[in-house]
Amino acid sequence: MLTIDDVTVRLGGQPILEHASASIPHGARVGLIGRNGAGKSTLMKALIGEIEPDEGAITRSSKVRLGYIAQEAPSGSITPEEVVLAADVERAQLLEESENCTDMDRLGDVHDRLLAIDAYSAPSRAARILTGLGFDEGMQRQPLDSFSGGWKMRVALGALLFSQPDVLLLDEPSNHLDLEATLWLENFLKSYPATLLVISHERDLLNKVADHILHLQGGRLTLYPGGYDSFEKQRAERAAQLEAARASQEAQRAKLQDYVARNSARASTAKQAQSRAKMLAKMQPIAALMEDPSLSFDFPNPAALKPPMITMDMAAVGYTPDVPVLKRVSLRIEPDDRIALLGRNGNGKTTLARLLAAQLPLMEGEVNAPGKMKVGYFTQYQVEELAGDDTPLEHMTRAMQGKPPGAVREQLGRFGFSGNRATQKVAKLSGGERARLALALITRDAPHLLILDEPTNHLDVDAREALVQALNAYSGSVILISHDRHMVELTADRLVLVDGGTAKEYAGSMEDYIDFVLGLNQPKKESSAKPHKGKRGSSSKDRAKIRSLRADVKRVETVMAKLQSDRSAIDQAMYEPANAAPRLAEQPMSDLLAQRAKLSEQLDEAEAEWLSLGEALEAVGGD
């Protein structure tokens, strides 16, 4: 049992955790979630003793071994295999003792203990973990200094998993992993034999691994049974209960205020009025169950381009002359395609993305694209390289040099940087806010093609959902590289596997690919260079119908996004009137509830139309 009892932690005088309490059951698999900046990493540091609580206490059995990844990645000439094996300290000590011990009785005890802890199978167990994290046999024996920081963090993760602590603490473990390694990690954690506490924004990982969700909001902790989907359902139910309680309380408050106002001046009723005034003063407002409403992703739609947008014929690309990373790549990309690039890190996904973004020269073959095509290319490096002393407004003003201030402000506003948010120093922004700023910068010219290389690393669950909605409302083409398969499944309608020195259409579904990675089936036969979804092979009548249906789908998706936005604005007016639009904040609760009910009805109708259009599109081979 791990107990967090009334813990308060202040950093710089500001409370991060405030009277937080929770009890983690023995053997539980707990997903720790909360918005960016809520204090999840601070709580983790308090759990490992790196931060001492200002108030309260964190208790656990003295015999419990906590395991967590140090902030500094391992380095030096030692190999990944040696790092992982060294993580089992007892095994290492016993092996050393067995080589130097001269006491035969003690030596027998040492060998008995080595057998008991299965010490001699350790190298094979270490190899399986490293292989799962993407290290082939050769890489496992290379010096650590030959790897990048991300691969070194994989080694640190492997060592932690190998050590099998009684309480395993993980802070965003998939951030340095590709999809394939993330799937392996998820499978590993599902069978982890001890207590697990993991900070993650991966909806699928939380659903597959967690049996409890620990939600951190407003400095407080709430433990929910079940995975993430169960948590969302319970939260929705709790929100409805709170709203009913708030409405009842407001009605009672209004009644008391009216009585006090009418009866305070009368001698016969002054005491009763005074008593009710005291009741009114003691009435604590019921806290609204609302998320941060500042999330915003709104990609400007580009001008139309004639299909195909890009054609690649036997293309080769790489970094060293005559040594291509990819070759014989033949693909056709349409103006409204949603393509996810699959394949392990190091296979060439980013190389292909850079070729499409015209950041790498073509070595062989042909790549054809219209000269007026604009590309927006997002990478983690752009997030890291934002100038900390500048503001979002200064960044965007430089990027949109010559454009009027109103246009600069409008582009920032699309991504939630309005008012004071636009003039806050970048150094004070959260990782998610910096990612939003980077996305705002690369889309300032309304690109026809968005290339997103791991866009979710700094985004929490709600921000990822907002990004999915924005991408689905965007009318241009998207190339996505992501280890978040929830995002891939909701946004991509084409899969391209980058493997074996080339890139080809993957004929199966995302579920097929996941099964393949986990060894549950054989790879689907890859398609030839013929276009996906029968675009060139279909009749002109079918293609026209597909285009018409897709246009209708986009139209309905735009309507749905507007309805959802309007409903969210009403929710904010009901729960946080101080931050709501003035036109809504001044309306009575009954009017807001009526408007919300009408919007929900319209949204249901739009969703039904969207589903019907999707079925029609699938029937003609357009999806």
N, C-alpha and C positions, 0 to 999 in steps of 0.2 A: 504494500500500500504506500502510495506517495500522496502526502497531504499538503495542500496549500491553504494556510489558515490566516484569513484576514490580512493579506499581504499588501502593503503599500510601498511603492518604489517611486522616488522622485529623482528626476535628472534635471540639473540646472534649475532647481526650485519648482519645476513643473511635475505634477503627478502623472506618471505613466500607468502604473497599476494603483488602484485605489480600493482598499478593503476587498481584494480579490480572494475568493475561497473556492476550493474544489478538492475532491478526493478521487484519485485515480485508482481504480480497482486493480488488484494483482492480476497480471496476465492480460490486461486490457490493451487493445490497439486503438489509440486515441489520435484523432486528427485535430490539431490546434489551428483554428482559423480565425480570421479577423481582417479588417481592412488594413491597407498599407498604413504604417505609422501607429497602429493600435497598441503595439507593445509586445508583440509575439516574441521577437528575439530578446527583448528585455526580460521577459518571463523565463525564457530558456536559460539566459545567463544567470538569473537568480536560482534556477533549479540546480545548476552545476556549481554554484557557489562563487561565480565570478563577480556577482553583484550581491551586496548584503541588503536585505529589505530594510527600509526605514521603520516599518512597523510590521507586526505579524511574524509568522515563522513558516518555514518549509521543513517538513519532517519526513524521514524515511528510516527504515531499519539500517543499523550500522553495517550490516553484512551485505547490503545491496550494492552492487557495482553499477555505477552510472557510466554510460558510454556516449561520447559525443565527438564531433570532429573539431580539432583545433583550427583556429583562424588561419594559421600559416600552413601552407601546403608543404609536404615533405620535399626534400631536395638532396642533391649530392650524387655520388657515384653508385650508391646502393640501388638495387633493382626493385621494380614493383613487387616481384615475388618475395624478395627478402623483407621488404617493408611489411607486407601482409603477414608473413610467417612470424615476424618479430612482435606482432600485436598480441599474440598469445604469450604473455610474459612468463607464466608458469611453465609452459612447454620449453621455452628457450632456456630458462634457468635449470630445469631438470636435465635437458640434453647436455648442457655445459657441465653440470655436476657429474653426469654419467661418464664423461670422458676423463675426469680428473679424480674421481672418488677411488680410494684404496680400501675403504671399509666394506667388506663383502656384504655384511648385513644391511648396511645403508644402501649399497648399490642395488641389492635385491628390492628394497623398498622403492627406490627411484624407478626401476624398471616396471614394477607393479603399477606405480602411479602413471607412468607414461602410457601403459596399456589402458589404464582406466580412462584417461582423457583422450584416448584414440590419437595419440601424438604421431604415430607413424603414417596415418592417412592424411595428415595435415597438408603436405604439399599438393595432393590431388584436390583437396577441398579449397585451398587457396587458388589453385589454377582455375577451378570452376567459377569461383567468384570473379576473378579477373577476366576470364573469358566472357562472362555475362555482362561485364562492364565495358566490353569492347576491346580488350587486349588480346591479340593473338599470341601464339607461343613465342614468337620472336620478340614482340614488344615486352613480354613479361620479364625478359632477361636483359633489357636495355637499361642503361643508367638513367635515373630520374631526371637528370639535368638535360636529357635529350628531348624531354616532353614539354609541352606548353603548360601554362597554369591550370587550364581546365582539365587536362589529363592527369596532372598531379593531384588535383582534388578528387578525381576518380580513384586514384590509388589510396588516398586517405579514407575515402568511403569504403573501399574494399577491406582495408585493415580494420575498420570499425565493425563491419559486418562479420568478419572472421573472428573477432574477439568475443562475440556473443555476450555482451553485458546483460545484467539482470533487467536494467531499464535502458532501452536504446532511444536516444534523443537525436532526432534528425531535423535540420533546418533547411528546407527547400532542397532536398537531396537530388532532385531531377534537373536542377538548373544547369548543370554541366554535362547532362546526358542527352543523347539523341533518343529518338522514339524507341529504337530497338533496345537500348540499354534500360530505358524507362520501363518497358514492358517486362524485362527480366527482373528489375528491382521490385516491381509490383508483385511479381510471382514469388520472389524470395521473401518479401515482407509478409505475404499472406500466410506463410508457414513459419514465421519467426516464433520461437518457442517461449519467449519471455514478454515483458511489458514493453510497449512501443508508444512513443509520443513523437509525432511527426508534424512539423509545420509544412503545409503544402497548399497550393492553390490549384492542384490538379484534381478536377472533379472526379475523373475516372479512378485515379489512385485512391482517393478518399472513399469512394463507393466500394471498391474492391477490397481494400485493406482494413479500413477503420470499422470498429464496432461501436465506437463512441465519437462524438464531435464535441470538442471543448471550444466554445465560442467566446472570444475576447472582444468586448465592446464597452466603450466608456470606462475603461479601467477595471471592469468587473468580468467575472468568469461564470459561464453557465454550461453545464455538462448535459449533453443530449444523447440518448441511446440511438444506435444505428449509424448508418453511413451518411454521406452528404445529402442525398436526395431525401432521406428521412428527416434530416435536420431542417431542410427547406420547408418541408410540409409542416413540421411542428412549429416552425417560426411563423408560417402563414396563419396557422390556427391561433397561435399566441397573439399575433398582431390583430386578428379579428376580435379576440377576447378583450384585448386592451382597448381597442377602439370602442367597443360596446361599453366598457367600464368608463372610458373617458367621456362618452356622450352622456351616460347616466350621471357622472360626477358634475359635468357642466350644467346639466339641468338642475341638479340639487344646488349647485353654487348660485345659479341665477335665482332660484326660488328663495334662498337665504338672503341674497343681496336685496331682493325686492322687499322682503319682510323687514329687514333692518332699515331700509330707506323709508318705508311707510310708517314704522312704529317707534323709531328712536325718539321722536319729539313728544310722544304721548307719555304722560306720567304713568298711566295704567299699564302700558305695555313696554315701558323702557327697559325693565329688567329682562323680559323675554328677548327683546331686541339685542340687548347687551350679550345675553347668553348665546344667541345665534351668531353674533359678530365674532365671539370667541371661537365658536365652532368653525366659522368661515376662515378665521386666521390659522386654525390648526389643520385645515384640510390641505393635505399634500397633493400637488398635481401629479397625476399618473403619467409616468414617462412614456413618451412616444417611442414606438419600436420602428425607427426609421434608419435607413442606411444613409451614408454621405451622398447628397444629391449632386455633388460637383462633377461626377463622371461625365465625360462627353467625348465622343468620337463622331465626326461628321465629315466624311471624305467628299470633297467637291467633285462632281461628275464631269468627265471630260467631254470634249466635242467628239462627234461620231467619226469612226474610221471604217473604211470598207474592209470586209473580210477577204482573205485571212490577214491578221495583223502582222504575224511573224511566221516565216517558213524557214526551217533549217534542213539542209540536205547534206548528209554525210559530213557534218561539221566536226572539227577537231579543235580543242582548246587546252591550254596549259600555261605553265609559268616559265618553263625552260625551253629554249628552241629545240625542236625536233624530239621533245619528250612530252607528248600530250597526256594530260590527266584523263580526258574524255575524247573519244573519237567515234566516227560513224554514227553521229547523233542526227536523226531525222525526225523532226516534230513540226506540227502545225498548230499555231496558237491563234484562237479567234478573239475578237475584241471584247467578248463578255465571258471568257473562260475563267474557271476557278480550278487551278491545278495545284496539287500538293506534291512536292518532291519527297520521295521516300528513299531510304538507304542509310547505312551507318555513317557516322562522322568519318571523314577521310576518304569517302568514296567519290566525292566530287560534286555534291549538291551546291555548295557555295560557289564552286568554279563555274558551274552551269549558270547560276544566278548572275554572276559577274559578267559572263559573256552576254547574257540577255540585257544587262544594264550597260553594255558597251564599255566596261572597265577592263576587259581583257581582249587582246586582238585574236582574230580568227586565224588558226594555223592552216586548216584545210577545209575544203567544202564551201558551202554557201550559207549565208544568213541574210534573208531579205526582210526588210521592214520599211515602212514609209518614213521619209525624212522628217515629217512633222510629228512623228510619234514621240510622246513624252513619257519618261520612266521615273517613278519614285522608288528608291531603293533604301530599305530600312535594315540596319544592322545594329548589333549591340555596341559596336565601336562608336557609332554616332551618339548614343546615349552617354557613354563614358567621356566623350571628348567635348561635351557642351561646356562652355566657359562658366565656371561657378560664380564669378563676380558680375556677370551680366544678367539681365532680366530676360524673360521670354519676349517682351516687347523689343528689347535691343537686338536679340537674336533674329527675330522676324523682320525687323526694319532693315537690317543688313541684307537678309536673304531676299527681300522684296524691294530692293533699292529702286527708287524712281516711282514706286507705287504710292498712292495717297495714303495718309494715316488711317483713313476709314477702312480701306481694303486690308491693311495690316491688322487692324483690330478685329475685323470680321473673320479673318483666317484664324487668329488666336481664339476667338470666341467659339469657333466650331469645335475646338478641343478643350473647352472649359477654362480658358485663360481670359477672363473678362474682369473688368474693374481692377481691384488691388492685386488679384492673382497675376495679372500681366506684368506688374512692376516689382514682383518679389524676386529676390536673388535666386538664381538657379541652384546655388549651393544649399539653399534651405528647402528645396523641393524634394519630395520623396522619389524613390526610384520609378514608381508608376507615373508620377507627374512628369518626370524627365522623359520617359518613353513617349508620353502623349505629346510633349513638346517636339521631340524628334519626328514623330509622325506628322505633326502640323507643318514642320519645316519641309519635309520631303514631298508633301502634297500641295504646296502653295501654288503650283502652276497647273493644278487639275490634271495629273498624269493619266495617260491612257492605260498604263501598266503599273501595278503596284507589286513590288517584289519585297516580301516580308520574311526576313531570316530570323527566326526565333523572336517574334514580337512580344511574347507573353512572359518573358523571364522576370520582369519587374511588376507584373500586373496581378492583382488579387482576383478572386473568383468573379466578383461583380464586374470588375473592369474587363475581364476576358469576355464575359457575356455581352457587355456593351460593345466591345470590339467586333464580336461575331455579328451583332445586329448591324453595325455600321458597314462591315464588309458586304453583307448580304444586300444592303441598300445601295451600295456603290455600283455604278453602271459600267465601270471599266473592267479590265482583266486583272486577275490576281494570281501570282505565283507565291506559294506558301511553303516555307520550311519550318516545321514545328514539331516538338515532342509532345505537345498537348493534343492527343487524338480526339478529344471532345471538340476542339476547334476545327480540326481537320474534317471530322465527320459532318459538322454543321455548315462548313463553307465550301469544301472542295467537291466538284463533280467529275474531276479527272485525277487519276493517280499516275505519276511517272516514277518508275524505279530507276535510281541511279546506282548502278552496280556493274562490276566486271569491266570497268573502263568505258562504259557507254550509258546512255539514258534511253529507256523505252517505255511505251505505255504499259501499265500494269492492268491486265484484263480483269482481275478479280476486284472484290470490294475491299473496304478497309478491314472488315472482319476477317476476310480471307487472308489478308496480309498479316494481321495480328496472329492468327492461327499458325501461319507459316513461320513467323519469327519465333513463336513458342514451340515449334516443332510438332504442331497438332495436325498439319496436313502438308501436302506437297505444293510447291509453287504453281500458280496458275500459268498456263501457257501464255507467253507474252504476245501481244498483237504485232502484226507487221507494221510497216511504215504507213499503212492506210489510216485515214483519219478516224479518230474516236467518234463514237455515237453516229457513225454512218453519214457524216456530213457531206462528203464528196460523193458517196455511193448512193445517196438518197435521190429521189426525183426532185425536180425544182418545186413541184407542188408541195411535197413533204417539207422541204427546207423552208418554204414560205410559211407553212403552217407552224413549224417549230419556232421561227422568228416571231410570228404573231403571238404564240402562246407565251414565249419567254418575255415579250414586251408586256403582256398582261400580268405575268407573275411579278415583274419588277414594279409595275404600277400598284398592284395590291400590296406588295411588300412596303412600298413607300407610304401607302395609306395606313398600314398596320403600324409602321414606325411612328407616324404622326399621332395616331390614336394612343399608342403606348406612352408617347411623350406627354400628351395632354393629360392622360390619366395620372402619370407620375406627378405632374404639376399640381393636380388636385389633391393627391395624397400628401404632398408637401404642405399644401395650404391647410389640410386637416390636422396634420401631425406637428408641423413646425411653421405656424403662421408668420413668425417673425422673419423667416427666410423666404417666404412665398412671394409670388408676383402680387403687386398691390391690388390688381383687379380681383384676385381670388381671395387674398387675405381678408378683404372687407366683407365677403359674402358669408351669410349664416351657414351653419353646418348642414341644415336640411337641404339648402340649395346645392351645396357641394356634393352631398350624397346622391342627390337626384342626377346631377351632371355625371358623376362617376358611374352610376348605374347605366345611363344612356351610352356612355363611351364603352363600357364593358360589353353591352349588347352589340354595338357597332363593331367592336373588335372581334367578337365571336363570329359575326357574319363575314367579316373580312377573312378570318382564318379559315372558315368553311370554304369560301371562294378560292383561297390560296391552295387548299388541299385538293379541291376539284381540278384546278388548273394543273397542279402537279401530276395528278393521275392522267390527265389528258396528254400532258407533255411526255410522260413516260410511255404512254400507249403508242405514240408516233415515233418513239426512239429518240426523243430529244433530251432524255435525262437518264 
